[in-house]
């Protein structure tokens, strides 16, 4: 159950961080305006709080593992929101990142 909670928090964090960055991108690069930028900044702030809800107390471990989730989530977000089509190297790299998440976060440790 702890792994399910951790994965859910990583997914929620990814939605807020990637979504927030995408909103800022849309506001600036696609000229959608300050409201989009402001919404993005707020979402990025929420991401920071969501990351603190992980049970593991090691900031470096959480953020390192989250990096892999971010990579995969960014590719998925681009596919859904912008029509991006990852190539085989994107997919292989994403699988390596997910393997890294699993090793960093969910390997048995003798505490």
MOPAC internal coordinates of N, CA, C and O (Angstrom, degrees):
PM7 1SCF
backbone

  N    0.0000 0     0.00 0     0.00 0    0    0    0
  C    1.4441 1     0.00 0     0.00 0    1    0    0
  C    1.5236 1   111.91 1     0.00 0    2    1    0
  O    1.2310 1   120.67 1   146.89 1    3    2    1
  N    1.3379 1   116.33 1   -33.11 1    3    2    1
  C    1.4606 1   119.24 1   179.17 1    5    3    2
  C    1.5225 1   111.39 1   -65.59 1    6    5    3
  O    1.2310 1   120.17 1   143.94 1    7    6    5
  N    1.3356 1   117.29 1   -36.06 1    7    6    5
  C    1.4681 1   120.44 1   178.22 1    9    7    6
  C    1.5222 1   109.73 1   -66.57 1   10    9    7
  O    1.2310 1   120.06 1   138.55 1   11   10    9
  N    1.3207 1   117.50 1   -41.45 1   11   10    9
  C    1.4667 1   121.01 1   178.82 1   13   11   10
  C    1.5271 1   110.20 1   -60.78 1   14   13   11
  O    1.2310 1   120.44 1   136.37 1   15   14   13
  N    1.3259 1   116.77 1   -43.63 1   15   14   13
  C    1.4717 1   120.76 1   178.28 1   17   15   14
  C    1.5227 1   110.59 1   -62.35 1   18   17   15
  O    1.2310 1   120.55 1   135.21 1   19   18   17
  N    1.3182 1   116.56 1   -44.79 1   19   18   17
  C    1.4502 1   121.12 1  -179.38 1   21   19   18
  C    1.5306 1   111.13 1   -62.28 1   22   21   19
  O    1.2310 1   120.43 1   134.07 1   23   22   21
  N    1.3193 1   116.78 1   -45.93 1   23   22   21
  C    1.4702 1   120.75 1   179.20 1   25   23   22
  C    1.5237 1   109.97 1   -62.40 1   26   25   23
  O    1.2310 1   120.21 1   137.06 1   27   26   25
  N    1.3329 1   117.20 1   -42.94 1   27   26   25
  C    1.4662 1   120.73 1   178.80 1   29   27   26
  C    1.5300 1   111.08 1   -60.30 1   30   29   27
  O    1.2310 1   120.43 1   138.13 1   31   30   29
  N    1.3282 1   116.79 1   -41.87 1   31   30   29
  C    1.4707 1   119.91 1   178.13 1   33   31   30
  C    1.5219 1   111.01 1   -65.72 1   34   33   31
  O    1.2310 1   120.15 1   140.32 1   35   34   33
  N    1.3367 1   117.31 1   -39.68 1   35   34   33
  C    1.4631 1   119.36 1   176.48 1   37   35   34
  C    1.5288 1   110.83 1   -61.75 1   38   37   35
  O    1.2310 1   120.24 1   137.47 1   39   38   37
  N    1.3144 1   117.14 1   -42.53 1   39   38   37
  C    1.4714 1   120.18 1   179.76 1   41   39   38
  C    1.5306 1   111.08 1   -65.25 1   42   41   39
  O    1.2310 1   120.60 1   137.51 1   43   42   41
  N    1.3295 1   116.45 1   -42.49 1   43   42   41
  C    1.4641 1   120.02 1   177.45 1   45   43   42
  C    1.5267 1   111.05 1   -62.69 1   46   45   43
  O    1.2310 1   120.73 1   136.17 1   47   46   45
  N    1.3310 1   116.20 1   -43.83 1   47   46   45
  C    1.4626 1   120.31 1   177.56 1   49   47   46
  C    1.5214 1   110.76 1   -59.42 1   50   49   47
  O    1.2310 1   120.44 1   138.07 1   51   50   49
  N    1.3235 1   116.77 1   -41.93 1   51   50   49
  C    1.4653 1   120.67 1  -179.70 1   53   51   50
  C    1.5244 1   111.25 1   -63.48 1   54   53   51
  O    1.2310 1   120.46 1   138.92 1   55   54   53
  N    1.3185 1   116.72 1   -41.08 1   55   54   53
  C    1.4713 1   119.53 1   178.93 1   57   55   54
  C    1.5217 1   110.16 1   -60.23 1   58   57   55
  O    1.2310 1   120.52 1   134.24 1   59   58   57
  N    1.3274 1   116.60 1   -45.76 1   59   58   57
  C    1.4631 1   119.18 1  -179.02 1   61   59   58
  C    1.5215 1   112.44 1   -70.01 1   62   61   59
  O    1.2310 1   119.98 1   136.77 1   63   62   61
  N    1.3325 1   117.64 1   -43.23 1   63   62   61
  C    1.4672 1   118.27 1  -177.39 1   65   63   62
  C    1.5203 1   111.73 1   -71.70 1   66   65   63
  O    1.2310 1   120.41 1   129.43 1   67   66   65
  N    1.3078 1   116.82 1   -50.57 1   67   66   65
  C    1.4672 1   119.27 1  -177.78 1   69   67   66
  C    1.5239 1   109.89 1   -67.97 1   70   69   67
  O    1.2310 1   120.93 1   137.91 1   71   70   69
  N    1.3306 1   115.83 1   -42.09 1   71   70   69
  C    1.4602 1   118.87 1   177.06 1   73   71   70
  C    1.5184 1   112.21 1   -61.45 1   74   73   71
  O    1.2310 1   120.62 1   138.17 1   75   74   73
  N    1.3207 1   116.42 1   -41.83 1   75   74   73
  C    1.4689 1   119.89 1   178.51 1   77   75   74
  C    1.5158 1   112.33 1   -64.18 1   78   77   75
  O    1.2310 1   120.88 1   135.18 1   79   78   77
  N    1.3118 1   115.91 1   -44.82 1   79   78   77
  C    1.4651 1   119.39 1   178.13 1   81   79   78
  C    1.5277 1   110.82 1   -63.33 1   82   81   79
  O    1.2310 1   120.64 1   141.62 1   83   82   81
  N    1.3356 1   116.39 1   -38.38 1   83   82   81
  C    1.4676 1   120.54 1   179.10 1   85   83   82
  C    1.5236 1   110.43 1   -65.38 1   86   85   83
  O    1.2310 1   120.25 1   139.59 1   87   86   85
  N    1.3356 1   117.12 1   -40.41 1   87   86   85
  C    1.4667 1   120.13 1   177.91 1   89   87   86
  C    1.5271 1   111.17 1   -62.82 1   90   89   87
  O    1.2310 1   120.40 1   136.67 1   91   90   89
  N    1.3295 1   116.84 1   -43.33 1   91   90   89
  C    1.4712 1   119.66 1   177.08 1   93   91   90
  C    1.5257 1   109.35 1   -61.93 1   94   93   91
  O    1.2310 1   120.50 1   134.93 1   95   94   93
  N    1.3232 1   116.65 1   -45.07 1   95   94   93
  C    1.4772 1   121.68 1   178.33 1   97   95   94
  C    1.5277 1   109.97 1   -56.18 1   98   97   95
  O    1.2310 1   120.57 1   132.38 1   99   98   97
  N    1.3182 1   116.52 1   -47.62 1   99   98   97
  C    1.4677 1   120.26 1  -179.67 1  101   99   98
  C    1.5306 1   110.93 1   -63.29 1  102  101   99
  O    1.2310 1   120.60 1   138.29 1  103  102  101
  N    1.3242 1   116.47 1   -41.71 1  103  102  101
  C    1.4588 1   120.13 1  -179.88 1  105  103  102
  C    1.5109 1   112.79 1   -63.07 1  106  105  103
  O    1.2310 1   120.46 1   139.57 1  107  106  105
  N    1.3395 1   116.73 1   -40.43 1  107  106  105
  C    1.4671 1   121.25 1  -176.23 1  109  107  106
  C    1.5225 1   111.21 1   -89.18 1  110  109  107
  O    1.2310 1   120.27 1   121.43 1  111  110  109
  N    1.3276 1   117.09 1   -58.57 1  111  110  109
  C    1.4694 1   121.03 1  -172.19 1  113  111  110
  C    1.5221 1   113.87 1   -75.22 1  114  113  111
  O    1.2310 1   120.72 1   149.33 1  115  114  113
  N    1.3231 1   116.22 1   -30.67 1  115  114  113
  C    1.4693 1   120.18 1  -179.71 1  117  115  114
  C    1.5288 1   111.85 1  -103.29 1  118  117  115
  O    1.2310 1   120.93 1  -172.81 1  119  118  117
  N    1.3385 1   115.83 1     7.19 1  119  118  117
  C    1.4678 1   123.28 1   174.53 1  121  119  118
  C    1.5255 1   112.92 1    56.49 1  122  121  119
  O    1.2310 1   120.48 1  -137.02 1  123  122  121
  N    1.3369 1   116.68 1    42.98 1  123  122  121
  C    1.4616 1   120.04 1   179.64 1  125  123  122
  C    1.5159 1   112.27 1   -90.35 1  126  125  123
  O    1.2310 1   120.00 1   171.91 1  127  126  125
  N    1.3248 1   117.61 1    -8.09 1  127  126  125
  C    1.4459 1   119.63 1   169.55 1  129  127  126
  C    1.5167 1   116.63 1   104.74 1  130  129  127
  O    1.2310 1   122.85 1    -3.64 1  131  130  129
  N    1.3192 1   112.15 1   176.36 1  131  130  129
  C    1.4564 1   122.18 1  -172.38 1  133  131  130
  C    1.5288 1   112.24 1   -67.61 1  134  133  131
  O    1.2310 1   119.37 1   149.56 1  135  134  133
  N    1.3216 1   118.82 1   -30.44 1  135  134  133
  C    1.4690 1   120.34 1   179.23 1  137  135  134
  C    1.5264 1   110.65 1   -63.30 1  138  137  135
  O    1.2310 1   120.36 1   139.22 1  139  138  137
  N    1.3274 1   116.92 1   -40.78 1  139  138  137
  C    1.4654 1   120.71 1   177.34 1  141  139  138
  C    1.5229 1   110.21 1   -65.09 1  142  141  139
  O    1.2310 1   120.84 1   137.51 1  143  142  141
  N    1.3131 1   116.01 1   -42.49 1  143  142  141
  C    1.4702 1   120.36 1   179.25 1  145  143  142
  C    1.5322 1   109.86 1   -63.19 1  146  145  143
  O    1.2310 1   120.37 1   133.85 1  147  146  145
  N    1.3232 1   116.89 1   -46.15 1  147  146  145
  C    1.4569 1   120.95 1   179.76 1  149  147  146
  C    1.5235 1   112.13 1   -61.19 1  150  149  147
  O    1.2310 1   120.35 1   136.99 1  151  150  149
  N    1.3200 1   116.94 1   -43.01 1  151  150  149
  C    1.4672 1   120.59 1   177.71 1  153  151  150
  C    1.5328 1   110.06 1   -62.60 1  154  153  151
  O    1.2310 1   120.64 1   141.54 1  155  154  153
  N    1.3176 1   116.39 1   -38.46 1  155  154  153
  C    1.4623 1   120.25 1   177.99 1  157  155  154
  C    1.5147 1   112.21 1   -64.66 1  158  157  155
  O    1.2310 1   120.47 1   136.99 1  159  158  157
  N    1.3159 1   116.71 1   -43.01 1  159  158  157
  C    1.4626 1   120.88 1   179.05 1  161  159  158
  C    1.5307 1   110.13 1   -62.97 1  162  161  159
  O    1.2310 1   119.98 1   138.12 1  163  162  161
  N    1.3174 1   117.64 1   -41.88 1  163  162  161
  C    1.4687 1   120.76 1   177.53 1  165  163  162
  C    1.5350 1   111.03 1   -62.79 1  166  165  163
  O    1.2310 1   120.46 1   135.56 1  167  166  165
  N    1.3267 1   116.73 1   -44.44 1  167  166  165
  C    1.4741 1   120.41 1   179.26 1  169  167  166
  C    1.5273 1   110.56 1   -62.08 1  170  169  167
  O    1.2310 1   120.22 1   140.18 1  171  170  169
  N    1.3249 1   117.18 1   -39.82 1  171  170  169
  C    1.4606 1   120.16 1   178.10 1  173  171  170
  C    1.5261 1   111.33 1   -64.04 1  174  173  171
  O    1.2310 1   120.50 1   143.93 1  175  174  173
  N    1.3189 1   116.65 1   -36.07 1  175  174  173
  C    1.4642 1   120.19 1   175.70 1  177  175  174
  C    1.5197 1   111.96 1   -65.21 1  178  177  175
  O    1.2310 1   120.44 1   138.46 1  179  178  177
  N    1.3280 1   116.76 1   -41.54 1  179  178  177
  C    1.4686 1   120.44 1   177.84 1  181  179  178
  C    1.5268 1   109.94 1   -63.02 1  182  181  179
  O    1.2310 1   120.29 1   140.38 1  183  182  181
  N    1.3261 1   117.06 1   -39.62 1  183  182  181
  C    1.4676 1   120.55 1   176.85 1  185  183  182
  C    1.5281 1   110.68 1   -52.78 1  186  185  183
  O    1.2310 1   120.31 1   135.42 1  187  186  185
  N    1.3155 1   117.01 1   -44.58 1  187  186  185
  C    1.4644 1   120.76 1  -179.27 1  189  187  186
  C    1.5166 1   112.60 1   -59.29 1  190  189  187
  O    1.2310 1   120.34 1   142.87 1  191  190  189
  N    1.3252 1   116.95 1   -37.13 1  191  190  189
  C    1.4586 1   120.14 1   178.04 1  193  191  190
  C    1.5244 1   111.63 1   -73.59 1  194  193  191
  O    1.2310 1   120.14 1   139.72 1  195  194  193
  N    1.3224 1   117.33 1   -40.28 1  195  194  193
  C    1.4726 1   120.66 1   179.88 1  197  195  194
  C    1.5266 1   110.19 1   -59.27 1  198  197  195
  O    1.2310 1   120.26 1   139.59 1  199  198  197
  N    1.3115 1   117.10 1   -40.41 1  199  198  197
  C    1.4663 1   120.56 1  -179.39 1  201  199  198
  C    1.5326 1   111.60 1   -60.04 1  202  201  199
  O    1.2310 1   120.10 1   150.27 1  203  202  201
  N    1.3170 1   117.41 1   -29.73 1  203  202  201
  C    1.4702 1   119.79 1  -178.98 1  205  203  202
  C    1.5298 1   112.79 1   -74.91 1  206  205  203
  O    1.2310 1   119.60 1   170.20 1  207  206  205
  N    1.3104 1   118.37 1    -9.80 1  207  206  205
  C    1.4600 1   122.02 1  -177.53 1  209  207  206
  C    1.5300 1   113.32 1   -83.52 1  210  209  207
  O    1.2310 1   120.17 1   173.01 1  211  210  209
  N    1.3295 1   117.28 1    -6.99 1  211  210  209
  C    1.4658 1   120.16 1   175.86 1  213  211  210
  C    1.5280 1   108.45 1   -63.33 1  214  213  211
  O    1.2310 1   120.29 1   -36.62 1  215  214  213
  N    1.3147 1   117.05 1   143.38 1  215  214  213
  C    1.4633 1   120.48 1  -177.84 1  217  215  214
  C    1.5294 1   112.78 1   -72.39 1  218  217  215
  O    1.2310 1   119.80 1   147.98 1  219  218  217
  N    1.3156 1   118.00 1   -32.02 1  219  218  217
  C    1.4628 1   121.22 1   178.15 1  221  219  218
  C    1.5264 1   108.52 1   -64.33 1  222  221  219
  O    1.2310 1   120.26 1   -45.92 1  223  222  221
  N    1.3135 1   117.12 1   134.08 1  223  222  221
  C    1.4690 1   121.55 1  -174.38 1  225  223  222
  C    1.5223 1   113.95 1   -90.30 1  226  225  223
  O    1.2310 1   119.55 1  -176.63 1  227  226  225
  N    1.3158 1   118.47 1     3.37 1  227  226  225
  C    1.4623 1   121.50 1  -175.24 1  229  227  226
  C    1.5308 1   110.86 1   -97.59 1  230  229  227
  O    1.2310 1   121.33 1   -74.31 1  231  230  229
  N    1.3264 1   115.06 1   105.69 1  231  230  229
  C    1.4610 1   121.67 1  -178.41 1  233  231  230
  C    1.5224 1   111.56 1   -52.91 1  234  233  231
  O    1.2310 1   120.35 1   131.82 1  235  234  233
  N    1.3229 1   116.93 1   -48.18 1  235  234  233
  C    1.4630 1   120.43 1  -176.88 1  237  235  234
  C    1.5239 1   112.35 1   -60.88 1  238  237  235
  O    1.2310 1   120.60 1   138.94 1  239  238  237
  N    1.3227 1   116.46 1   -41.06 1  239  238  237
  C    1.4700 1   120.07 1   179.51 1  241  239  238
  C    1.5257 1   110.73 1   -65.47 1  242  241  239
  O    1.2310 1   120.58 1   133.67 1  243  242  241
  N    1.3197 1   116.49 1   -46.33 1  243  242  241
  C    1.4664 1   120.20 1  -178.63 1  245  243  242
  C    1.5190 1   110.91 1   -60.94 1  246  245  243
  O    1.2310 1   120.56 1   131.84 1  247  246  245
  N    1.3243 1   116.53 1   -48.16 1  247  246  245
  C    1.4590 1   118.87 1  -177.34 1  249  247  246
  C    1.5238 1   112.28 1   -70.05 1  250  249  247
  O    1.2310 1   120.14 1   145.54 1  251  250  249
  N    1.3247 1   117.34 1   -34.46 1  251  250  249
  C    1.4667 1   120.21 1   177.24 1  253  251  250
  C    1.5214 1   110.11 1   -64.37 1  254  253  251
  O    1.2310 1   120.56 1   132.70 1  255  254  253
  N    1.3199 1   116.53 1   -47.30 1  255  254  253
  C    1.4625 1   119.73 1   179.09 1  257  255  254
  C    1.5263 1   110.59 1   -65.35 1  258  257  255
  O    1.2310 1   120.43 1   138.50 1  259  258  257
  N    1.3171 1   116.78 1   -41.50 1  259  258  257
  C    1.4628 1   120.48 1   179.95 1  261  259  258
  C    1.5325 1   110.85 1   -59.86 1  262  261  259
  O    1.2310 1   120.56 1   149.42 1  263  262  261
  N    1.3219 1   116.54 1   -30.58 1  263  262  261
  C    1.4674 1   119.50 1   178.70 1  265  263  262
  C    1.5197 1   112.20 1   -54.42 1  266  265  263
  O    1.2310 1   120.40 1   140.32 1  267  266  265
  N    1.3245 1   116.84 1   -39.68 1  267  266  265
  C    1.4632 1   120.09 1   177.75 1  269  267  266
  C    1.5156 1   112.22 1   -66.48 1  270  269  267
  O    1.2310 1   120.79 1   140.29 1  271  270  269
  N    1.3345 1   116.09 1   -39.71 1  271  270  269
  C    1.4627 1   120.87 1   177.01 1  273  271  270
  C    1.5210 1   109.23 1   -64.17 1  274  273  271
  O    1.2310 1   120.54 1   139.34 1  275  274  273
  N    1.3275 1   116.58 1   -40.66 1  275  274  273
  C    1.4604 1   121.45 1   178.89 1  277  275  274
  C    1.5282 1   111.36 1   -60.08 1  278  277  275
  O    1.2310 1   120.16 1   136.30 1  279  278  277
  N    1.3220 1   117.30 1   -43.70 1  279  278  277
  C    1.4653 1   121.07 1  -179.83 1  281  279  278
  C    1.5238 1   110.33 1   -59.51 1  282  281  279
  O    1.2310 1   120.59 1   128.29 1  283  282  281
  N    1.3247 1   116.48 1   -51.71 1  283  282  281
  C    1.4569 1   120.94 1  -178.56 1  285  283  282
  C    1.5328 1   110.48 1   -64.49 1  286  285  283
  O    1.2310 1   120.86 1   135.26 1  287  286  285
  N    1.3171 1   115.95 1   -44.74 1  287  286  285
  C    1.4623 1   120.17 1   179.47 1  289  287  286
  C    1.5152 1   112.86 1   -61.61 1  290  289  287
  O    1.2310 1   120.35 1   142.70 1  291  290  289
  N    1.3184 1   116.95 1   -37.30 1  291  290  289
  C    1.4638 1   120.60 1   179.21 1  293  291  290
  C    1.5231 1   111.20 1   -64.92 1  294  293  291
  O    1.2310 1   120.76 1   137.90 1  295  294  293
  N    1.3222 1   116.16 1   -42.10 1  295  294  293
  C    1.4617 1   119.26 1   177.13 1  297  295  294
  C    1.5293 1   110.76 1   -63.03 1  298  297  295
  O    1.2310 1   120.62 1   134.94 1  299  298  297
  N    1.3294 1   116.43 1   -45.06 1  299  298  297
  C    1.4668 1   120.05 1   179.08 1  301  299  298
  C    1.5273 1   111.60 1   -63.05 1  302  301  299
  O    1.2310 1   120.89 1   137.38 1  303  302  301
  N    1.3268 1   115.91 1   -42.62 1  303  302  301
  C    1.4724 1   120.37 1   179.35 1  305  303  302
  C    1.5332 1   109.82 1   -60.58 1  306  305  303
  O    1.2310 1   120.77 1   134.47 1  307  306  305
  N    1.3133 1   116.13 1   -45.53 1  307  306  305
  C    1.4588 1   119.85 1   178.62 1  309  307  306
  C    1.5161 1   112.40 1   -60.81 1  310  309  307
  O    1.2310 1   120.51 1   142.65 1  311  310  309
  N    1.3125 1   116.63 1   -37.35 1  311  310  309
  C    1.4634 1   120.41 1   178.40 1  313  311  310
  C    1.5289 1   110.90 1   -64.87 1  314  313  311
  O    1.2310 1   120.79 1   132.96 1  315  314  313
  N    1.3256 1   116.09 1   -47.04 1  315  314  313
  C    1.4597 1   120.88 1  -175.49 1  317  315  314
  C    1.5277 1   111.69 1   -74.03 1  318  317  315
  O    1.2310 1   120.44 1   133.47 1  319  318  317
  N    1.3206 1   116.76 1   -46.53 1  319  318  317
  C    1.4638 1   120.68 1  -171.00 1  321  319  318
  C    1.5260 1   114.84 1   -89.46 1  322  321  319
  O    1.2310 1   120.54 1   152.60 1  323  322  321
  N    1.3287 1   116.57 1   -27.40 1  323  322  321
  C    1.4587 1   119.16 1  -174.56 1  325  323  322
  C    1.5196 1   113.90 1  -124.37 1  326  325  323
  O    1.2310 1   119.74 1  -177.10 1  327  326  325
  N    1.3303 1   118.10 1     2.90 1  327  326  325
  C    1.4595 1   120.27 1   179.03 1  329  327  326
  C    1.5165 1   114.22 1    72.99 1  330  329  327
  O    1.2310 1   119.89 1  -161.75 1  331  330  329
  N    1.3187 1   117.81 1    18.25 1  331  330  329
  C    1.4630 1   122.37 1   179.83 1  333  331  330
  C    1.5239 1   109.72 1   -67.72 1  334  333  331
  O    1.2310 1   120.23 1   -41.32 1  335  334  333
  N    1.3088 1   117.17 1   138.68 1  335  334  333
  C    1.4622 1   122.51 1   177.42 1  337  335  334
  C    1.5270 1   108.87 1  -117.39 1  338  337  335
  O    1.2310 1   120.40 1   -74.37 1  339  338  337
  N    1.3372 1   116.85 1   105.63 1  339  338  337
  C    1.4717 1   118.97 1  -179.58 1  341  339  338
  C    1.5257 1   110.69 1   -67.19 1  342  341  339
  O    1.2310 1   121.42 1   -32.82 1  343  342  341
  N    1.3264 1   114.89 1   147.18 1  343  342  341
  C    1.4627 1   118.97 1   175.80 1  345  343  342
  C    1.5244 1   109.05 1   -92.21 1  346  345  343
  O    1.2310 1   120.55 1     1.68 1  347  346  345
  N    1.3065 1   116.55 1  -178.32 1  347  346  345
  C    1.4668 1   120.14 1  -175.06 1  349  347  346
  C    1.5248 1   111.72 1   -63.62 1  350  349  347
  O    1.2310 1   120.29 1   149.25 1  351  350  349
  N    1.3178 1   117.05 1   -30.75 1  351  350  349
  C    1.4665 1   119.29 1   179.40 1  353  351  350
  C    1.5249 1   111.24 1   -71.46 1  354  353  351
  O    1.2310 1   120.51 1   143.58 1  355  354  353
  N    1.3267 1   116.63 1   -36.42 1  355  354  353
  C    1.4677 1   119.90 1   173.52 1  357  355  354
  C    1.5243 1   109.98 1   -60.14 1  358  357  355
  O    1.2310 1   120.78 1   135.31 1  359  358  357
  N    1.3254 1   116.11 1   -44.69 1  359  358  357
  C    1.4699 1   120.82 1  -177.55 1  361  359  358
  C    1.5239 1   111.97 1   -67.03 1  362  361  359
  O    1.2310 1   120.39 1   137.25 1  363  362  361
  N    1.3272 1   116.85 1   -42.75 1  363  362  361
  C    1.4707 1   120.09 1   178.00 1  365  363  362
  C    1.5251 1   109.99 1   -64.03 1  366  365  363
  O    1.2310 1   120.41 1   135.59 1  367  366  365
  N    1.3194 1   116.82 1   -44.41 1  367  366  365
  C    1.4622 1   120.31 1   177.94 1  369  367  366
  C    1.5140 1   111.67 1   -60.62 1  370  369  367
  O    1.2310 1   120.42 1   139.99 1  371  370  369
  N    1.3399 1   116.81 1   -40.01 1  371  370  369
  C    1.4616 1   120.71 1   178.81 1  373  371  370
  C    1.5281 1   111.03 1   -63.68 1  374  373  371
  O    1.2310 1   120.37 1   140.65 1  375  374  373
  N    1.3286 1   116.89 1   -39.35 1  375  374  373
  C    1.4642 1   119.88 1   178.04 1  377  375  374
  C    1.5240 1   111.23 1   -65.20 1  378  377  375
  O    1.2310 1   120.42 1   140.21 1  379  378  377
  N    1.3282 1   116.80 1   -39.79 1  379  378  377
  C    1.4717 1   119.83 1   175.29 1  381  379  378
  C    1.5303 1   110.31 1   -60.33 1  382  381  379
  O    1.2310 1   120.81 1   137.93 1  383  382  381
  N    1.3243 1   116.06 1   -42.07 1  383  382  381
  C    1.4644 1   119.72 1   179.77 1  385  383  382
  C    1.5246 1   111.52 1   -62.52 1  386  385  383
  O    1.2310 1   120.28 1   137.09 1  387  386  385
  N    1.3340 1   117.08 1   -42.91 1  387  386  385
  C    1.4632 1   119.56 1   178.40 1  389  387  386
  C    1.5224 1   111.52 1   -65.40 1  390  389  387
  O    1.2310 1   120.64 1   143.36 1  391  390  389
  N    1.3214 1   116.39 1   -36.64 1  391  390  389
  C    1.4675 1   119.17 1   175.27 1  393  391  390
  C    1.5259 1   109.80 1   -62.02 1  394  393  391
  O    1.2310 1   120.23 1   140.10 1  395  394  393
  N    1.3257 1   117.17 1   -39.90 1  395  394  393
  C    1.4612 1   121.13 1   176.87 1  397  395  394
  C    1.5136 1   112.41 1   -62.28 1  398  397  395
  O    1.2310 1   120.46 1   139.20 1  399  398  397
  N    1.3296 1   116.72 1   -40.80 1  399  398  397
  C    1.4615 1   120.42 1   176.97 1  401  399  398
  C    1.5285 1   109.51 1   -58.89 1  402  401  399
  O    1.2310 1   120.85 1   132.46 1  403  402  401
  N    1.3245 1   115.98 1   -47.54 1  403  402  401
  C    1.4688 1   120.50 1  -177.82 1  405  403  402
  C    1.5245 1   111.35 1   -61.31 1  406  405  403
  O    1.2310 1   120.51 1   136.58 1  407  406  405
  N    1.3186 1   116.62 1   -43.42 1  407  406  405
  C    1.4753 1   120.24 1  -178.69 1  409  407  406
  C    1.5285 1   110.21 1   -67.56 1  410  409  407
  O    1.2310 1   120.52 1   132.85 1  411  410  409
  N    1.3189 1   116.61 1   -47.15 1  411  410  409
  C    1.4711 1   120.12 1  -176.23 1  413  411  410
  C    1.5240 1   111.72 1   -65.87 1  414  413  411
  O    1.2310 1   120.18 1   134.98 1  415  414  413
  N    1.3366 1   117.25 1   -45.02 1  415  414  413
  C    1.4616 1   120.29 1  -171.45 1  417  415  414
  C    1.5145 1   115.18 1   -91.25 1  418  417  415
  O    1.2310 1   120.30 1   144.58 1  419  418  417
  N    1.3122 1   117.02 1   -35.42 1  419  418  417
  C    1.4567 1   118.40 1  -165.21 1  421  419  418
  C    1.5335 1   114.28 1  -119.20 1  422  421  419
  O    1.2310 1   120.45 1  -168.35 1  423  422  421
  N    1.3143 1   116.75 1    11.65 1  423  422  421
  C    1.4715 1   119.81 1   173.81 1  425  423  422
  C    1.5229 1   109.00 1   -72.55 1  426  425  423
  O    1.2310 1   120.54 1   -36.41 1  427  426  425
  N    1.3269 1   116.58 1   143.59 1  427  426  425
  C    1.4827 1   118.15 1   177.33 1  429  427  426
  C    1.5310 1   110.13 1   -67.27 1  430  429  427
  O    1.2310 1   121.32 1   -44.71 1  431  430  429
  N    1.2967 1   115.07 1   135.29 1  431  430  429
  C    1.4590 1   121.24 1   179.29 1  433  431  430
  C    1.5129 1   108.63 1  -125.25 1  434  433  431
  O    1.2310 1   120.92 1   -42.04 1  435  434  433
  N    1.3008 1   115.84 1   137.96 1  435  434  433
  C    1.4692 1   119.67 1   176.47 1  437  435  434
  C    1.5078 1   109.62 1   -84.66 1  438  437  435
  O    1.2310 1   120.01 1   -83.71 1  439  438  437
  N    1.3064 1   117.59 1    96.29 1  439  438  437
  C    1.4798 1   120.60 1  -179.88 1  441  439  438
  C    1.4926 1   110.80 1   -92.32 1  442  441  439
  O    1.2310 1   120.10 1   180.00 1  443  442  441

